[in-house]
Amino acid sequence: MQLRSEAQGVISNIVRIRVVRRTIVDVHALKNKIDEYINKITKLSEEKRSWLLKALRFWNRGSTEPDNIDKFIDYYIAFEIFVNRVIGGKSIHELEQQYNIKLTFNGHPVNIIRAAILHGSHKKKLLIDEAIKIADKHAEEFGKNLWLLIQRYLSQTY
């Protein structure tokens, strides 16, 4: 009985040591990644850097928002700022192709979904109720893809 108890204690300590070591490695890897992106961001013009930081604030707001519709709208604001002020304006199709991301959900691009939510419908292409369902279901995915877009843009450009 005592041997079993001691063995459990030793195994428990080994697991804790491995977790601590892995955490230290993960922290170093995270720090290196942060340094890499800071270096890339500093290469942006002052104006683009300012817009990127504004887009990141809206992305962060979306990532912490509990309501999926509000989350989707926050991500969309970040998307608009990033695409129009940092990248320089490209169509959703171009962005999907160039950066290998998904910005179309249930057959509707994010700009049409956003327009239907905020304006009640979008030229009879998408009714508000359907837009709300799509945004509710895909808000997290939109946020992840927006994050990928930002990362890939910085990696490909700088």
Order of alpha helices (4+ residues) and beta strands (2+ residues): alpha-alpha-alpha-alpha-beta-beta-alpha-beta-beta-alpha
